[in-house]
Amino acid sequence: MEKNLSILIRKGGVFYGVEGSTPDKIFKSVTEQMDLPVKSDADVIYNALCAREAIMTTAVGNGIALPHARTQVIKNEEDQRVCVVYLKEPIDMKAPDNIKVFVMFIIL
């Protein structure tokens, strides 16, 4: 099934001014606020995002990060989503260009 990015973002939401000095803290804040599909567990999603970030940064450069889990945490394709997260303060996520991250696109 083909997905339009704007549809995925509408499902995931846009979060402004999210506070946190580490990716883990930001993931915690967002997973507690996001509208999740039925049968989805915020703790499972949070842990999956943290586990993936522990392996290697999801920062891609230019102040952008693309956090995602290593395995599919939302099984039903209709429930998949992308959360856009604007940080209150940029954080160092060891990006290849050394620019601090100010926006995340969390892919679920």
C-alpha positions in Angstrom: 0.0 0.0 0.0 1.3 3.4 -0.9 1.6 6.0 1.9 1.7 9.8 1.6 4.1 11.4 4.1 1.5 14.1 5.0 -1.0 11.3 6.0 1.6 9.6 8.1 2.4 13.0 9.8 -1.2 13.7 10.5 -1.5 10.4 12.2 1.7 10.8 14.2 1.3 14.5 15.1 3.6 17.5 15.3 5.1 18.4 18.7 6.7 21.8 19.4 9.0 22.8 22.1 9.7 19.3 23.4 12.1 19.4 26.3 14.9 16.9 27.0 18.7 16.9 27.1 19.0 13.3 25.6 17.2 11.3 23.0 15.9 9.0 25.7 14.2 11.9 27.6 12.7 13.2 24.4 11.4 9.8 23.3 9.8 9.4 26.8 8.1 12.7 26.5 6.8 12.1 23.0 5.6 8.5 23.5 3.6 9.7 26.6 1.9 12.4 24.4 1.4 10.7 21.1 -1.9 9.3 20.0 -1.2 5.6 19.6 -3.3 3.0 17.8 -5.3 0.5 19.9 -3.1 -2.4 21.1 0.0 -0.3 21.0 2.1 0.2 24.1 3.9 3.5 24.7 6.6 1.7 26.8 7.3 -0.8 24.1 7.7 2.0 21.5 9.9 4.0 23.9 12.1 1.0 24.7 12.4 0.1 21.0 13.5 3.7 20.1 16.0 3.8 22.9 17.5 0.4 22.0 18.0 1.5 18.4 19.5 4.8 19.4 22.0 3.0 21.7 23.3 1.0 18.7 24.1 4.1 16.5 22.8 7.6 16.2 19.8 8.3 14.1 21.0 11.9 13.5 21.6 12.3 9.8 23.0 15.9 9.7 21.7 19.4 9.2 20.0 19.3 12.6 17.8 16.4 11.7 17.3 12.9 13.2 15.2 10.0 12.0 14.6 7.8 15.1 13.0 4.4 14.4 13.0 1.0 15.9 15.0 -1.9 14.6 11.9 -4.0 14.3 8.4 -3.1 13.4 6.6 -1.9 16.6 3.3 -1.0 14.9 2.3 -4.1 12.9 -0.8 -2.9 11.1 0.2 -0.8 8.1 -2.9 1.4 8.5 -1.7 2.4 12.0 1.9 3.4 11.0 2.8 7.0 11.5 5.5 9.7 11.6 5.9 12.1 14.5 7.5 15.4 13.8 9.3 16.7 17.0 10.7 20.2 17.3 13.0 20.4 20.3 13.0 23.3 22.7 16.8 23.2 22.7 19.0 21.4 20.2 20.8 18.4 21.5 24.1 16.7 20.5 23.3 13.3 19.0 26.7 12.8 17.4 25.6 13.7 13.9 28.1 13.1 11.1 28.3 16.9 10.5 28.4 17.7 14.3 25.4 19.9 14.0 23.0 19.6 17.0 19.6 18.1 16.3 16.7 20.5 16.5 14.0 18.3 14.7 13.2 14.6 14.8 11.0 12.6 12.5 10.1 9.6 14.5 9.2 6.8 12.2 6.7 4.3 13.5 
